[in-house]
Amino acid sequence: MLSGLDETTYGTDEGFRSAAFAGISKAIFAARVVKLDQYARAGIPFYWRVELTATRIPVVYTYLLDSASRRYRDSDVFTGVVKASVPFLAEIDLSTLA
């Protein structure tokens, strides 16, 4: 569970199968470009990025790894409530993060 918007990476007991990044503005470039590329090259199949808009509304961007190219493709963008089925079933009320 995300309990604030600090830079954090989450994984599973079986090694990293997913990564989530929640950041503040100074770390957003790293999450959008550097970490995205690093995690893709490492073969992590799922990547979620959580950002706050200028009006402090949380937005979740999700990516799926194309294993052939080792690049992420855009998946879903969520505001309000995240309803995801991969990499696990999740329903997260983003208003609790702001």
MOUR-V64264 format. One record per helix or strand of 2 or more residues. SS is the DSSP state (A for helix, B for strand). FROM is the first residue (numbers start at 1). TO is the last residue. If there is no record, write none. Layout:
SS|FROM|TO + SS|FROM|TO
This chain:
B|18|22 + A|25|42 + B|46|52 + B|58|66 + B|71|79 + B|81|84 + B|90|93 + A|94|96
